[in-house]
Amino acid sequence: MKQAWRIYVNDLKHLTTNWAAAILALGLIVLPSLYAWINVEASIDPYAHTDDLPIGVVNEDRGAELAGRSFQAGDEIVRALQHNHRLGWRFVSKEKGMTGVRKGDYFATIVIPADFSARLATVVQDRPKRATIYYYENDKRNAIAPKITERGASTLSAQVSDEFVRVVNTALFSLFHQAGVTLEQQLPTIRRVEAFVFRLENELPTIQRQLEALDRDVGEARSLVRTGRELLPAAKTTVRRGLEWTGRVEKLFMQVNASSHLWEKPVEMAVHALHSFPFSFAGQTPESLDTPEKQARWATLIQQAATDASPLVQQLRRTLRTWEGTIDSSSLQPVQRTVSRIEQTLASIQETAALVKQHPTGVEEKITHLREQMALLDAQAQQLDQAYRQRLLPLLRAKWNQTGKQVRQAKQTLLRMDQALNEVEQWLSNTDRDLAAAQQALKTAQAQYPFLSRQVRELAAFLSKIKRETNIDELIRLLKQDPQAKGAFLAHPVDVQTFRLFPLPNYGSGMNPFYTVLAIWVGCLLLVSVLSTDPSSFSEANERERYAGRLLTFWTLNALQAMVVTAGAAFILPNIFVREPGWFMTFGLLCGFVFMAVVFSLVSLFGNVGKAMAIVLLVLQIAGAGGTYPVELIPPFFQQLNPWLPFTYAIDVMREAVGGIVWENVEHDVKRLLLFAVAALLAGLLLKSSLNPWMRALKEKAVQSGLFH
């Protein structure tokens, strides 16, 4: 390879002794650097001046009312934008805003419609409507500006959403706070009701024994009346015996009247339990149904409570049926209809709760419907309570009092039997009929007892479970927390803390590797375009020696190009940051070595065709090497091409020097770059001799056309 070295030394001699060649060489060395430096400086930080981008803002919002308070969401947005200097906001009329974006005076125009606040206010309705901000952009004006302005519009939408969430959450927690205050005020009453239920549960056996004893006594009284009628001929004996038994019956009625509350209270407690069902369950509602799991558990509790209440309603219906014929139908039927409606409401609650439990996502409307059904159940329970107290209970008491009165009349009749036996016979007949009615009333009371007893025990068990599993004082404390603090927390529950690895001060520093690598390749193209790849002398040298000798010259010039461009970016440009300047220059020299080997081999082997191939390769690398956009964002063709391009590894290794070196990455990239250089050198050395005659003939033919040199 002595001839190759002689060619190289001769080239250096001519470059240093021929002033014209030296000037041209100096220009070739400096020119690529200007390309890189100018582009890098021009892209130092383009996003620092986004406040100069004019954006039209049109506010047509007419405002609205929410919970009795008027608000202007559009005005709030305008006030927020007046303090936002990220973009150049221009507050104009709709006509001017639309004309400006169409003519290009504005990059975009944001329109807040007239119904913006009104749609936000629908949050309290069954079917809320989303508020819309209209965004018009002029994509023709600039390729990048629409992306910047669109991000501004998205940020505006997020700010409006966050503020609205904060206001709504604050309102909800205010309601929870008021509920906690009310629950705390009613706590003594809740404790008294709880104690009364437990006391009633303990007295249930006594009530049952008194009902059984009274039933036996009434049966015996009826037997006495029948016996008296049979023994009417022995009037005196019958009268005395009748007086004795009638007195006993009267005593029994007095005892029952004295303890009538013991059989009236179970009925009243059943009605009261049904009436209190929605409120009792409201005390168990979580303070926030903010996850599907909580919504499903809540629905399960409601479904179970409705299922447990259904037997109570069915037993109440059967009890009312037993009173048919005893109580006037005009008083009994309204109560029966109310019970039927309660059954329908419980069935609807069970069905809706099952749907929420099975599909716990997107169920806000079902939850609202469930609350409405519970409110309806409360109203129906109030109707049942009112009907029971105002209609049935007075009738039952009247029947019972009527029976007692008739017993007393029977006693008076016995006293007058000595004077009128015919009256005694009539009296016995009346007494027998009245005692039959009393016995029927007792049977009705006994039929009600198992139902009432079971309901009282279930209610007592439920209250015991509540008392055991729920700390009502803790619930009150949670409900009474500060609504402003909770609303603000839920509007921004998460803060993002950013850690920048390998930070760069500006956009230009990030683009520096791409433009530097591009300038080195452009320098290679300039060299092969201006200088000859084939020495004109040294005919005694073979093709490989001529190839190697002239390649050394090109490597030397390209090394100088790479040193100038990298040194300027690392030390001269004031705003460009390079963390490892020494390695930046070293990697630049490596890239120049590889690029020059590839470009020189193409031109040396294929002549002008090789130059075209180098330019095509440059175009493909600009698009597919990931220098400006991430590889994952470029089209699939370029993604497949990316691993086969020298730029891919050259840009990556230069980025290591700019941001911070990870040596595993450097090792990977350097190996790949050297593979390109080895492949190019092998192709040049092995194919130069065989391809040279063909390419020389092609060149001579092209020169004959007079168009090529």
C-alpha positions as CSV (number, residue, x, y, z in Angstrom):
1,M,0.0,0.0,0.0
2,K,3.0,2.3,-0.5
3,Q,1.4,3.8,-3.6
4,A,-1.7,4.7,-1.5
5,W,0.5,6.5,1.0
6,R,2.3,8.4,-1.8
7,I,-1.1,9.5,-3.2
8,Y,-2.2,10.7,0.2
9,V,1.1,12.6,0.8
10,N,1.0,14.2,-2.7
11,D,-2.6,15.4,-2.1
12,L,-1.6,17.0,1.2
13,K,1.3,18.7,-0.6
14,H,-0.9,20.2,-3.3
15,L,-3.4,21.4,-0.7
16,T,-0.8,23.2,1.3
17,T,1.3,24.6,-1.6
18,N,-1.5,25.6,-4.0
19,W,-3.2,28.7,-2.6
20,A,-6.3,28.2,-4.7
21,A,-6.7,24.6,-3.6
22,A,-6.1,25.7,0.0
23,I,-8.9,28.4,-0.2
24,L,-11.3,25.9,-1.7
25,A,-10.4,23.3,0.9
26,L,-10.9,25.9,3.7
27,G,-14.3,26.7,2.3
28,L,-15.3,23.0,2.1
29,I,-14.2,22.6,5.8
30,V,-16.1,25.6,7.1
31,L,-19.3,25.5,5.0
32,P,-21.0,22.5,6.6
33,S,-20.5,24.1,10.0
34,L,-22.4,27.1,9.0
35,Y,-25.3,24.9,7.9
36,A,-25.4,23.2,11.4
37,W,-24.8,26.4,13.5
38,I,-27.4,28.5,11.7
39,N,-30.1,25.8,12.0
40,V,-29.3,25.1,15.7
41,E,-29.3,28.8,16.6
42,A,-32.6,29.3,14.8
43,S,-34.3,26.6,16.9
44,I,-32.9,27.5,20.3
45,D,-36.3,27.8,22.0
46,P,-39.2,28.4,19.6
47,Y,-41.8,27.6,22.4
48,A,-40.6,30.5,24.6
49,H,-42.4,33.0,22.4
50,T,-45.8,31.3,22.2
51,D,-47.3,34.4,23.8
52,D,-46.8,36.1,20.4
53,L,-49.2,33.6,18.7
54,P,-52.5,35.5,18.3
55,I,-55.5,33.5,19.4
56,G,-59.0,34.9,19.1
57,V,-61.4,34.4,22.1
58,V,-65.1,35.0,21.7
59,N,-67.4,34.9,24.8
60,E,-71.1,34.7,24.0
61,D,-72.1,33.0,27.3
62,R,-75.4,34.3,28.8
63,G,-74.9,32.8,32.2
64,A,-77.3,30.5,34.2
65,E,-78.6,29.7,37.7
66,L,-77.6,26.8,39.8
67,A,-79.3,26.1,43.2
68,G,-80.7,29.6,43.2
69,R,-77.3,31.3,42.5
70,S,-76.5,33.0,39.1
71,F,-73.0,32.4,37.6
72,Q,-71.2,33.3,34.4
73,A,-68.8,30.6,33.5
74,G,-67.8,32.4,30.3
75,D,-66.7,35.5,32.2
76,E,-64.7,33.3,34.6
77,I,-62.8,31.8,31.6
78,V,-62.1,35.2,30.2
79,R,-60.7,36.4,33.5
80,A,-58.5,33.3,33.7
81,L,-57.1,33.8,30.2
82,Q,-56.3,37.5,31.0
83,H,-53.8,36.2,33.5
84,N,-52.6,33.4,31.2
85,H,-49.6,34.5,29.1
86,R,-48.8,31.3,27.4
87,L,-50.6,32.3,24.2
88,G,-51.5,35.7,22.7
89,W,-55.2,35.9,23.6
90,R,-57.3,38.4,21.7
91,F,-60.7,39.0,23.2
92,V,-62.9,39.9,20.2
93,S,-66.4,39.6,18.7
94,K,-67.4,36.4,16.9
95,E,-67.4,38.1,13.5
96,K,-63.9,39.5,14.0
97,G,-62.6,36.2,15.5
98,M,-63.9,34.0,12.6
99,T,-62.7,36.5,10.0
100,G,-59.2,36.7,11.7
101,V,-58.8,32.9,11.7
102,R,-60.0,32.6,8.1
103,K,-57.6,35.3,6.8
104,G,-54.7,34.1,8.9
105,D,-54.6,37.0,11.3
106,Y,-55.2,34.5,14.1
107,F,-53.8,31.0,14.3
108,A,-57.0,29.9,16.0
109,T,-60.2,31.2,17.5
110,I,-62.0,29.8,20.6
111,V,-65.8,30.4,20.9
112,I,-67.6,30.1,24.2
113,P,-71.3,29.6,23.1
114,A,-74.3,31.3,24.6
115,D,-75.6,28.1,26.4
116,F,-72.2,27.3,28.0
117,S,-73.2,28.1,31.6
118,A,-76.7,26.6,31.1
119,R,-75.3,23.3,30.1
120,L,-73.0,23.2,33.1
121,A,-76.0,23.9,35.3
122,T,-77.7,20.6,34.0
123,V,-75.4,18.7,36.4
124,V,-78.3,18.6,38.9
125,Q,-80.7,17.1,36.4
126,D,-81.4,13.5,35.5
127,R,-79.7,13.8,32.1
128,P,-76.9,16.4,32.3
129,K,-75.6,17.9,29.1
130,R,-71.9,18.4,28.4
131,A,-70.8,22.0,27.9
132,T,-68.9,22.7,24.7
133,I,-66.2,25.2,23.7
134,Y,-65.8,25.6,20.0
135,Y,-62.2,25.7,18.6
136,Y,-61.4,26.8,15.1
137,E,-57.8,26.5,13.8
138,N,-56.1,27.5,10.5
139,D,-53.9,24.6,9.6
140,K,-52.8,26.3,6.4
141,R,-51.0,29.1,8.2
142,N,-48.3,26.9,9.8
143,A,-47.7,23.2,10.5
144,I,-46.6,23.6,14.1
145,A,-48.7,26.4,15.4
146,P,-52.0,24.4,15.4
147,K,-50.5,21.9,17.7
148,I,-49.4,24.6,20.1
149,T,-52.8,26.4,20.0
150,E,-54.7,23.1,20.3
151,R,-52.7,22.3,23.5
152,G,-53.8,25.7,24.8
153,A,-57.4,24.9,24.1
154,S,-57.1,21.5,25.8
155,T,-55.5,23.1,28.9
156,L,-58.3,25.6,29.0
157,S,-60.9,22.8,28.9
158,A,-59.0,21.0,31.7
159,Q,-59.0,24.2,33.9
160,V,-62.7,24.7,33.4
161,S,-63.4,21.0,34.3
162,D,-61.2,21.2,37.4
163,E,-62.9,24.3,38.6
164,F,-66.4,22.9,38.0
165,V,-65.5,19.7,39.8
166,R,-64.3,21.7,42.8
167,V,-67.5,23.7,43.0
168,V,-69.8,20.7,42.7
169,N,-67.8,18.7,45.2
170,T,-67.9,21.6,47.7
171,A,-71.6,21.7,47.3
172,L,-72.0,18.0,47.9
173,F,-69.8,18.0,51.0
174,S,-71.8,21.0,52.3
175,L,-74.9,18.8,52.2
176,F,-73.0,16.0,54.0
177,H,-71.9,18.5,56.6
178,Q,-75.5,19.6,57.2
179,A,-76.6,16.0,57.4
180,G,-73.9,15.4,60.0
181,V,-75.1,18.3,62.1
182,T,-78.8,17.1,61.8
183,L,-77.8,13.6,62.8
184,E,-75.9,14.9,65.8
185,Q,-78.9,16.9,66.9
186,Q,-81.2,13.8,66.6
187,L,-78.9,11.5,68.3
188,P,-80.8,11.5,71.7
189,T,-84.0,10.6,69.9
190,I,-82.3,7.8,68.1
191,R,-81.0,6.4,71.4
192,R,-84.5,6.5,73.0
193,V,-86.1,4.7,70.0
194,E,-83.3,2.1,70.2
195,A,-84.0,1.5,74.0
196,F,-87.7,1.3,73.4
197,V,-87.3,-1.4,70.7
198,F,-85.1,-3.5,73.0
199,R,-87.6,-3.1,75.9
200,L,-90.5,-4.2,73.7
201,E,-88.6,-7.2,72.6
202,N,-88.2,-8.3,76.3
203,E,-92.0,-7.9,76.9
204,L,-93.1,-10.0,74.0
205,P,-93.6,-13.2,76.0
206,T,-95.8,-11.4,78.5
207,I,-98.0,-10.0,75.8
208,Q,-98.4,-13.5,74.3
209,R,-99.4,-15.0,77.7
210,Q,-102.0,-12.3,78.3
211,L,-103.6,-12.8,74.8
212,E,-103.8,-16.6,75.4
213,A,-105.4,-16.1,78.9
214,L,-107.9,-13.6,77.5
215,D,-108.9,-15.9,74.7
216,R,-109.6,-18.7,77.2
217,D,-111.7,-16.5,79.4
218,V,-113.8,-15.2,76.5
219,G,-114.4,-18.8,75.4
220,E,-115.5,-19.7,78.9
221,A,-117.8,-16.7,79.0
222,R,-119.6,-17.8,75.8
223,S,-120.0,-21.3,77.2
224,L,-121.7,-19.7,80.3
225,V,-124.1,-17.7,78.2
226,R,-125.2,-20.8,76.3
227,T,-125.6,-22.7,79.5
228,G,-127.7,-19.9,81.0
229,R,-130.0,-19.9,78.0
230,E,-130.5,-23.7,78.4
231,L,-131.2,-23.4,82.1
232,L,-133.6,-20.5,81.8
233,P,-136.4,-22.4,83.6
234,A,-134.2,-22.3,86.7
235,A,-133.9,-18.6,86.4
236,K,-132.7,-17.7,89.8
237,T,-129.9,-20.2,89.8
238,T,-128.9,-19.1,86.3
239,V,-129.1,-15.4,87.1
240,R,-126.8,-15.8,90.2
241,R,-124.3,-17.9,88.2
242,G,-124.5,-15.5,85.3
243,L,-123.8,-12.6,87.6
244,E,-120.8,-14.4,89.0
245,W,-119.4,-15.2,85.6
246,T,-120.3,-11.8,84.1
247,G,-118.4,-10.1,86.9
248,R,-115.4,-12.3,86.1
249,V,-115.6,-11.4,82.5
250,E,-116.0,-7.7,83.4
251,K,-112.8,-8.0,85.5
252,L,-111.0,-9.6,82.6
253,F,-112.0,-6.8,80.3
254,M,-110.8,-4.3,82.8
255,Q,-107.4,-6.1,83.0
256,V,-107.2,-6.1,79.2
257,N,-108.2,-2.5,78.9
258,A,-105.5,-1.6,81.5
259,S,-102.9,-3.4,79.3
260,S,-104.3,-2.7,75.9
261,H,-101.1,-1.0,74.9
262,L,-99.3,-4.3,75.0
263,W,-101.2,-5.6,72.0
264,E,-101.6,-2.3,70.2
265,K,-97.9,-1.4,70.4
266,P,-96.6,-4.3,68.2
267,V,-98.9,-3.2,65.3
268,E,-97.8,0.4,65.8
269,M,-94.1,-0.7,65.9
270,A,-94.5,-2.6,62.6
271,V,-95.9,0.4,60.8
272,H,-93.2,2.6,62.4
273,A,-90.4,0.2,61.3
274,L,-91.7,0.3,57.7
275,H,-91.9,4.1,57.9
276,S,-88.4,4.4,59.3
277,F,-86.8,2.1,56.7
278,P,-85.5,4.7,54.2
279,F,-84.1,6.9,57.0
280,S,-82.5,4.0,58.9
281,F,-80.7,3.0,55.7
282,A,-79.7,6.6,54.9
283,G,-77.6,6.5,58.0
284,Q,-75.7,3.7,56.4
285,T,-75.0,5.4,53.1
286,P,-71.2,6.0,52.4
287,E,-70.1,9.5,52.3
288,S,-69.0,9.1,48.7
289,L,-69.9,6.5,46.1
290,D,-66.7,7.3,44.1
291,T,-65.8,3.7,43.0
292,P,-67.7,0.9,41.4
293,E,-66.9,-1.4,44.4
294,K,-68.6,1.0,46.8
295,Q,-71.6,1.4,44.5
296,A,-72.0,-2.4,44.3
297,R,-71.8,-2.8,48.1
298,W,-74.3,0.0,48.6
299,A,-76.7,-1.6,46.1
300,T,-76.3,-5.0,47.8
301,L,-77.3,-3.5,51.2
302,I,-80.3,-1.8,49.7
303,Q,-81.4,-5.0,47.9
304,Q,-81.0,-7.0,51.1
305,A,-83.0,-4.4,53.1
306,A,-85.8,-4.4,50.6
307,T,-85.8,-8.2,50.5
308,D,-86.1,-8.3,54.3
309,A,-88.9,-5.7,54.3
310,S,-91.0,-7.7,51.8
311,P,-92.1,-10.4,54.4
312,L,-93.2,-7.7,56.7
313,V,-95.5,-6.2,54.1
314,Q,-96.9,-9.6,53.1
315,Q,-97.7,-10.4,56.7
316,L,-99.3,-7.0,57.1
317,R,-101.5,-7.8,54.0
318,R,-102.5,-11.1,55.5
319,T,-103.4,-9.4,58.8
320,L,-105.6,-6.8,57.0
321,R,-107.3,-9.7,55.1
322,T,-108.2,-11.3,58.5
323,W,-110.0,-8.0,59.4
324,E,-112.3,-8.1,56.4
325,G,-115.8,-8.4,57.6
326,T,-114.8,-7.1,61.1
327,I,-113.9,-3.6,60.0
328,D,-115.8,-1.5,57.5
329,S,-114.4,-2.0,54.0
330,S,-114.4,1.7,53.3
331,S,-111.8,2.1,56.0
332,L,-109.9,-1.1,55.3
333,Q,-109.5,-0.9,51.5
334,P,-107.5,2.4,51.4
335,V,-105.0,0.8,53.7
336,Q,-104.8,-2.4,51.6
337,R,-104.2,-0.3,48.4
338,T,-101.3,1.5,50.2
339,V,-99.8,-1.8,51.2
340,S,-100.0,-2.9,47.5
341,R,-98.2,0.2,46.4
342,I,-95.5,-0.4,49.0
343,E,-95.0,-3.9,47.6
344,Q,-94.6,-2.5,44.1
345,T,-92.0,0.1,45.3
346,L,-90.0,-2.6,47.2
347,A,-89.9,-4.8,44.0
348,S,-88.7,-1.8,42.0
349,I,-86.0,-1.1,44.6
350,Q,-84.8,-4.7,44.4
351,E,-84.7,-4.7,40.6
352,T,-82.8,-1.4,40.4
353,A,-80.3,-2.4,43.1
354,A,-79.7,-5.7,41.3
355,L,-78.8,-3.8,38.1
356,V,-76.4,-1.5,40.0
357,K,-74.8,-4.5,41.6
358,Q,-74.4,-6.4,38.4
359,H,-73.1,-3.4,36.4
360,P,-71.5,-1.0,38.9
361,T,-70.0,1.3,36.2
362,G,-71.9,4.3,34.6
363,V,-74.8,3.8,37.0
364,E,-75.3,7.4,38.2
365,E,-78.9,7.5,36.7
366,K,-79.8,4.2,38.4
367,I,-78.5,5.4,41.7
368,T,-80.5,8.6,41.4
369,H,-83.6,6.4,40.5
370,L,-82.9,4.3,43.6
371,R,-82.8,7.3,45.9
372,E,-86.1,8.5,44.3
373,Q,-87.7,5.0,45.0
374,M,-86.6,5.1,48.6
375,A,-88.1,8.6,49.0
376,L,-91.3,7.2,47.4
377,L,-91.2,4.3,49.9
378,D,-90.9,6.8,52.7
379,A,-94.0,8.8,51.5
380,Q,-96.0,5.5,51.2
381,A,-95.0,4.5,54.7
382,Q,-96.2,7.8,56.0
383,Q,-99.5,7.2,54.2
384,L,-99.8,3.7,55.8
385,D,-98.9,5.1,59.2
386,Q,-101.5,7.9,58.8
387,A,-104.2,5.4,57.6
388,Y,-103.5,3.0,60.5
389,R,-103.6,5.7,63.2
390,Q,-106.6,7.6,61.8
391,R,-108.7,4.7,60.6
392,L,-107.9,1.2,61.8
393,L,-106.7,1.8,65.3
394,P,-109.7,3.9,66.3
395,L,-112.0,1.2,64.8
396,L,-110.3,-1.6,66.7
397,R,-110.5,0.4,70.0
398,A,-114.1,1.2,69.3
399,K,-114.9,-2.5,68.7
400,W,-113.1,-3.5,71.9
401,N,-114.8,-0.7,73.9
402,Q,-118.1,-1.7,72.5
403,T,-117.5,-5.3,73.7
404,G,-116.7,-4.1,77.2
405,K,-119.8,-2.0,77.3
406,Q,-121.9,-5.0,76.2
407,V,-120.4,-7.1,79.0
408,R,-121.4,-4.4,81.5
409,Q,-124.9,-4.3,80.0
410,A,-125.0,-8.1,80.4
411,K,-124.3,-7.7,84.1
412,Q,-127.1,-5.1,84.5
413,T,-129.4,-7.4,82.6
414,L,-128.7,-10.2,85.0
415,L,-129.6,-7.9,87.9
416,R,-132.9,-7.2,86.3
417,M,-133.6,-10.8,85.3
418,D,-135.7,-11.4,88.4
419,Q,-138.1,-8.8,87.1
420,A,-138.2,-9.8,83.5
421,L,-137.2,-13.3,82.3
422,N,-137.9,-12.4,78.7
423,E,-135.4,-9.6,78.9
424,V,-132.9,-12.0,80.4
425,E,-133.4,-14.3,77.4
426,Q,-132.8,-11.4,75.0
427,W,-129.8,-10.3,77.0
428,L,-128.2,-13.8,76.8
429,S,-128.7,-13.8,73.0
430,N,-127.0,-10.4,72.7
431,T,-124.2,-11.4,75.0
432,D,-123.4,-14.5,73.1
433,R,-123.2,-12.5,69.9
434,D,-120.9,-9.9,71.5
435,L,-118.6,-12.4,73.0
436,A,-118.3,-14.1,69.6
437,A,-117.1,-10.7,68.2
438,A,-114.7,-10.3,71.1
439,Q,-113.4,-13.8,70.5
440,Q,-112.9,-13.0,66.8
441,A,-111.0,-9.8,67.8
442,L,-108.8,-11.8,70.1
443,K,-108.1,-14.4,67.4
444,T,-107.1,-11.5,65.1
445,A,-104.7,-10.2,67.7
446,Q,-103.3,-13.7,68.2
447,A,-102.8,-14.1,64.4
448,Q,-101.0,-10.8,64.3
449,Y,-98.7,-11.7,67.2
450,P,-96.2,-14.0,65.4
451,F,-95.7,-11.4,62.6
452,L,-95.3,-8.5,65.0
453,S,-93.1,-10.6,67.3
454,R,-90.8,-11.6,64.4
455,Q,-90.6,-8.0,63.1
456,V,-89.8,-6.6,66.5
457,R,-87.0,-9.2,66.9
458,E,-85.6,-8.6,63.4
459,L,-85.7,-4.8,64.1
460,A,-83.9,-5.3,67.4
461,A,-81.3,-7.6,65.7
462,F,-80.8,-5.0,63.0
463,L,-80.3,-2.3,65.5
464,S,-77.9,-4.5,67.5
465,K,-75.9,-5.1,64.3
466,I,-75.8,-1.4,63.5
467,K,-74.7,-0.6,67.1
468,R,-72.0,-3.4,66.9
469,E,-70.6,-2.6,63.4
470,T,-71.1,1.1,63.1
471,N,-69.7,3.9,65.2
472,I,-72.3,6.7,64.7
473,D,-70.1,9.2,66.4
474,E,-67.4,8.5,63.8
475,L,-69.9,8.8,61.0
476,I,-71.0,12.2,62.4
477,R,-67.4,13.3,62.5
478,L,-66.8,12.3,58.9
479,L,-69.9,14.0,57.7
480,K,-69.1,17.3,59.5
481,Q,-65.6,17.7,57.8
482,D,-64.7,20.9,56.1
483,P,-66.6,20.9,52.7
484,Q,-64.2,23.5,51.1
485,A,-61.1,21.4,51.9
486,K,-62.7,18.2,50.7
487,G,-64.0,19.8,47.5
488,A,-60.6,21.2,46.6
489,F,-58.9,17.8,47.3
490,L,-61.2,15.9,45.0
491,A,-60.8,18.5,42.2
492,H,-57.0,17.8,42.4
493,P,-56.4,14.5,44.2
494,V,-53.1,13.8,42.5
495,D,-50.0,16.0,42.0
496,V,-47.4,14.9,39.4
497,Q,-43.8,15.4,40.4
498,T,-41.5,15.4,37.4
499,F,-37.8,14.3,37.5
500,R,-35.8,15.2,34.4
501,L,-33.1,12.8,33.5
502,F,-30.4,14.3,31.4
503,P,-32.0,17.8,31.3
504,L,-31.3,20.1,28.5
505,P,-31.8,23.9,28.9
506,N,-33.4,24.6,25.5
507,Y,-34.9,23.1,22.3
508,G,-31.8,24.0,20.2
509,S,-29.5,21.8,22.4
510,G,-31.8,18.9,21.8
511,M,-31.7,19.4,18.0
512,N,-27.9,19.9,18.0
513,P,-27.0,16.2,17.5
514,F,-29.3,15.9,14.5
515,Y,-28.0,19.1,12.7
516,T,-24.4,18.2,13.5
517,V,-24.7,14.7,12.0
518,L,-26.6,16.2,9.1
519,A,-23.8,18.8,8.5
520,I,-21.1,16.1,8.6
521,W,-22.9,14.1,5.9
522,V,-23.5,17.3,3.9
523,G,-19.7,17.9,4.2
524,C,-19.1,14.5,2.7
525,L,-21.4,15.3,-0.2
526,L,-19.6,18.6,-0.8
527,L,-16.2,16.9,-0.9
528,V,-17.2,14.2,-3.4
529,S,-19.0,16.9,-5.5
530,V,-16.0,19.3,-5.7
531,L,-13.0,16.9,-5.4
532,S,-12.2,13.9,-7.6
533,T,-12.3,10.5,-6.1
534,D,-9.8,9.1,-8.7
535,P,-6.2,10.4,-8.7
536,S,-5.2,11.8,-12.1
537,S,-1.6,10.6,-11.9
538,F,0.1,7.6,-10.3
539,S,-0.7,5.3,-13.2
540,E,1.6,2.7,-11.7
541,A,-0.8,2.3,-8.7
542,N,-3.5,-0.3,-9.0
543,E,-7.2,0.4,-8.4
544,R,-7.2,-0.5,-4.7
545,E,-4.2,1.7,-4.0
546,R,-5.7,4.6,-5.9
547,Y,-9.0,4.0,-3.9
548,A,-7.2,3.9,-0.5
549,G,-4.9,6.8,-1.2
550,R,-7.6,9.2,-2.2
551,L,-9.9,8.0,0.6
552,L,-7.2,9.1,3.1
553,T,-7.3,12.6,1.7
554,F,-11.1,12.7,2.0
555,W,-10.9,11.4,5.5
556,T,-8.5,14.1,6.5
557,L,-10.7,16.9,5.1
558,N,-13.8,15.4,6.6
559,A,-12.1,15.1,10.0
560,L,-11.4,18.8,9.8
561,Q,-15.0,19.4,8.9
562,A,-16.2,17.4,11.9
563,M,-13.8,19.1,14.3
564,V,-15.0,22.5,13.2
565,V,-18.7,21.8,13.4
566,T,-18.5,20.0,16.8
567,A,-16.1,22.5,18.3
568,G,-18.3,25.3,17.3
569,A,-21.4,23.7,18.7
570,A,-19.6,22.8,22.0
571,F,-17.6,26.0,22.6
572,I,-18.6,28.8,20.3
573,L,-22.4,28.9,20.2
574,P,-23.4,30.6,23.4
575,N,-26.9,29.1,24.0
576,I,-26.0,25.5,23.1
577,F,-25.4,23.0,25.9
578,V,-23.1,20.0,25.5
579,R,-22.5,18.0,28.7
580,E,-19.4,16.2,27.4
581,P,-17.6,18.4,24.8
582,G,-14.6,16.2,24.4
583,W,-16.7,13.1,23.7
584,F,-18.9,15.2,21.5
585,M,-16.0,16.0,19.2
586,T,-14.7,12.4,19.4
587,F,-18.1,11.0,18.4
588,G,-18.3,13.6,15.6
589,L,-14.9,12.4,14.2
590,L,-16.2,8.8,14.4
591,C,-19.4,9.8,12.4
592,G,-17.3,11.6,9.8
593,F,-15.0,8.5,9.5
594,V,-18.0,6.3,8.8
595,F,-19.9,8.7,6.6
596,M,-16.9,9.5,4.5
597,A,-16.3,5.7,4.0
598,V,-19.8,5.2,2.8
599,V,-20.2,8.2,0.6
600,F,-16.7,7.9,-0.9
601,S,-17.2,4.2,-1.6
602,L,-20.5,4.9,-3.4
603,V,-19.0,7.7,-5.6
604,S,-15.7,5.8,-6.2
605,L,-17.6,2.7,-7.3
606,F,-20.5,4.3,-9.2
607,G,-19.4,7.8,-10.1
608,N,-22.3,10.3,-10.6
609,V,-24.7,7.5,-9.9
610,G,-23.0,7.0,-6.5
611,K,-23.5,10.8,-5.8
612,A,-27.2,10.4,-6.5
613,M,-27.3,7.3,-4.2
614,A,-25.6,9.3,-1.4
615,I,-28.2,12.1,-1.8
616,V,-31.1,9.6,-1.8
617,L,-29.6,8.0,1.3
618,L,-29.4,11.4,2.9
619,V,-33.1,12.1,2.2
620,L,-34.1,8.7,3.6
621,Q,-32.1,9.3,6.8
622,I,-33.6,12.7,7.4
623,A,-37.0,11.2,7.4
624,G,-36.3,7.8,9.0
625,A,-33.5,8.2,11.5
626,G,-35.6,9.7,14.3
627,G,-33.7,12.9,14.4
628,T,-36.7,15.2,14.7
629,Y,-39.6,12.9,15.6
630,P,-39.5,9.7,17.7
631,V,-39.2,6.6,15.5
632,E,-42.5,5.3,16.9
633,L,-44.3,8.3,15.3
634,I,-43.0,8.0,11.8
635,P,-44.7,5.8,9.1
636,P,-44.2,2.0,9.2
637,F,-41.9,2.0,6.1
638,F,-39.4,4.3,7.8
639,Q,-39.7,2.4,11.1
640,Q,-38.6,-0.7,9.2
641,L,-35.8,1.2,7.5
642,N,-34.6,2.9,10.7
643,P,-32.2,0.1,11.9
644,W,-30.4,0.1,8.5
645,L,-29.5,3.8,8.4
646,P,-26.1,5.2,9.7
647,F,-27.9,8.4,10.9
648,T,-29.8,6.3,13.5
649,Y,-26.7,5.4,15.5
650,A,-24.8,8.6,14.7
651,I,-27.6,10.8,16.2
652,D,-28.0,8.5,19.2
653,V,-24.3,8.5,20.0
654,M,-24.1,12.3,19.7
655,R,-27.1,12.7,22.0
656,E,-25.2,10.7,24.6
657,A,-22.5,13.3,24.6
658,V,-25.0,16.2,24.7
659,G,-27.3,15.0,27.5
660,G,-25.2,12.5,29.5
661,I,-23.4,9.3,28.6
662,V,-24.8,5.8,29.2
663,W,-21.9,3.7,28.0
664,E,-24.0,0.7,27.2
665,N,-25.8,2.8,24.6
666,V,-22.5,4.2,23.3
667,E,-21.0,0.7,22.8
668,H,-24.1,-0.4,20.9
669,D,-24.1,2.6,18.6
670,V,-20.4,2.6,17.9
671,K,-20.4,-1.1,17.0
672,R,-23.3,-0.5,14.5
673,L,-21.5,2.6,13.0
674,L,-18.2,0.6,12.5
675,L,-20.2,-2.1,10.7
676,F,-21.3,0.4,8.1
677,A,-17.7,1.6,7.7
678,V,-16.3,-1.9,7.4
679,A,-19.0,-2.8,4.8
680,A,-18.3,0.3,2.8
681,L,-14.5,-0.3,2.8
682,L,-14.8,-3.9,1.9
683,A,-17.1,-3.0,-1.0
684,G,-14.7,-0.4,-2.2
685,L,-11.6,-2.5,-2.0
686,L,-13.2,-5.7,-3.4
687,L,-15.4,-4.2,-6.1
688,K,-13.3,-1.3,-7.4
689,S,-11.3,-3.3,-9.9
690,S,-14.2,-5.2,-11.3
691,L,-16.7,-2.3,-11.6
692,N,-14.2,0.3,-12.8
693,P,-14.2,-0.7,-16.5
694,W,-18.0,-0.7,-16.6
695,M,-18.3,2.7,-14.8
696,R,-15.6,4.2,-17.1
697,A,-17.5,3.1,-20.2
698,L,-20.7,4.5,-18.7
699,K,-19.0,7.8,-18.0
700,E,-17.5,8.1,-21.5
701,K,-20.9,7.4,-23.0
702,A,-22.5,10.1,-20.8
703,V,-19.8,12.7,-21.7
704,Q,-20.4,12.1,-25.4
705,S,-23.9,13.4,-24.9
706,G,-22.5,16.8,-24.0
707,L,-24.6,17.1,-20.9
708,F,-22.3,15.4,-18.3
709,H,-18.7,15.8,-17.4
